[in-house]
Structure formats: C-alpha cells, structure tokens
C-alpha cells in the first residue's frame, strides 16, 4: 500500500440544524489561510507522493467500518481531501492480506451512494481520473467543513454513516461540527472519524522551540495545537452521541532531514495556519534546527529523523429505536460487591 513512498520514507505503526454554527467560537485557526494552503498543495504535482499518512489512516477506518452491522448505503465523507478512503476501498495489491480484501469488499458492497465533501475544490477534484470514480457511486460537494453550508448537509436524518478522515483538527468550532454531524445522521446511525491529536509532531515542536530560543531569544507557535482524546469524547457526548469508542494510535515516519519533513507537511496541506502567525522561518533558524532535532530525536544508527503522527479515532452513535440503552438507575437486582465476590469464588 505504501510502496510509492517507502523508498523515501520508513513507516512504523503502533497500534438545527445548525444553530451551533452561529455560536461565538474562540478561533485558533485561520480557515482562509488553510484553504489557500490546501489549494496550493492539491495543484502541486508532487502532492501524490505524500498521501501515505491519510491512506494508512483511511485503511484503518475501513477496518472499523467492516465491523458495523448496520446499513450504510448513504454515506457522507466530510473533509474527504482527495478521496483517500475511496481510493483505499477500490485499490487492490497482489500482496494484500486476505482479511483486508474481505473488509474492503464488504464495506464497498454496502455503499450505494457516497457523498464526498471538502472545502477545497482543487483537493476535492484532484483525483477525478482515479479508478475509484468508476467503482463507486460518487457525488462531490464543495462545502466548508466548519460552516456545514451545503444544502444537502443541512438536511436532518439524511445519512446512514458520516465519516471524516484527518480533517477535523483544523476546525475552530468542534462542538458545532459534532452537533451538525449528529443532526445529519439517521437514528441508529454512527459517525466514524479520525483527527490528529495529542503530541503529534512533538519532535518538530520541541526542536523548533529550542532553535528559536537559541537564535531569536523567544518562542512562537510554529506547530498547531492538537486536541486530546478526552476532549473529543466530551464534545461528542455533549452533541448527543452515545456508545462512544475513542482510541489513540500513532504512526512514526522516518525522514532523511528536517527539510524533507517540512516539505511533506506543505505538500499535504498541513502547514501551520493559526491566527497568530509566527515570524518567518529564517535560514538561520533552519541551520540551528537540524542539529537540534538530530541530537534530541535522531536515530544514531540510521541517521533518520522520526516524526510522530498521533491520531484519535472516534465512533459515536445517534440513538434510535434499536440502539441499546443503559439500564435505569437502581434497576440492578444484585450488588456489585456480591458480583465481585462470586467472581472470586469461581
């Protein structure tokens, strides 16, 4: 799956509506700058070589979708980028694991209509010539993920499943987006998402801080802040989702140098876009950055510089007729102490 990048990178894996849209939200990211970054990345011919993170996370999302017993004939892929999930569904390799092939075919067979929504038109239509366009019944929608501004997205109880693959970490109003997704879903349907979180790119963050302290005597926010897994669960619960499953995984990619890492982030459209823009990254800063990064985090044997991409997977269900409900408080007919004691005796 990652053959196109393995010669350059070494990948390691560990395991309604819409009243919220008008809320006063504390803004961290400049959405206009982010849109320009993603448009620029989408039109760069080299951007096809940096899909390895999104492709791998899309693969893991498909594996989760294969466990769903519910129907998902009508699907929304919110913040779909260039269609990483769709491409993974429809691409086969000779060395694919049989279980992975089964999961793909199962998920693919259940999808009758798939709506791809993204704020960047260039990114959305980037892979119009890919084979997955012929294998799936697709409709593309240019829509801002945060504003949720397309007419179809404003319909309640519309989708069997909403998915989002590595897009929500650039959203200012996450509570509003979760609320909008919740209202878009049919009862007894679920949202499956992934977003960068926690200590993503902590190696780059710490190295930049030290380099800036050394050369400029101060600190600037050069790496985006990321949400924690506990925060995600709380926000989804507040939106109304039940039976939440939140887990954290990471991917570590080895780069030959810091410039290669930063170039890949730019080609992904994942450069920093916080409102309080830091001073430009000077040549002097870059000269200081490389040895600091290598000293703190570099592999002494291979010379590679690791970069950690930590992401939060989330699954939440919109309650309906068939969704399991918690038992009423006080309805238990046996005490917890008795149950534990009985378990010890066994």
ABEGO torsion letter per residue (X at the ends): XAAAAAAABBBBBBXXBGAAAABBBBBABBAAAAAAAAAAAAABAAAAAAAAAAAAAAAAAAAAAAABABBBABBBBBGAEAGAAAAAAABBBAABBAAAAAAAAAAAAABABBBBBBABAAAAAAAAABAAAAABBBBBBBBBAAAGABAAAABBGABABBBBBGAAAABABAAAAAAAAAAABBBGBBBBBBBBBEABGAAAAAAAAAAAAAAAGBBBBABBBBBBAAAAAAAAAAAGBBGBBBBBBBBBBBBABAAAAAAAAAAAGABBABABBBBBBBAAAAAAAAAAAAAAABBAAAGBBBBBBBBBBBBBBBBBAABBBBBBBGABABBAAAAAAAAAAX
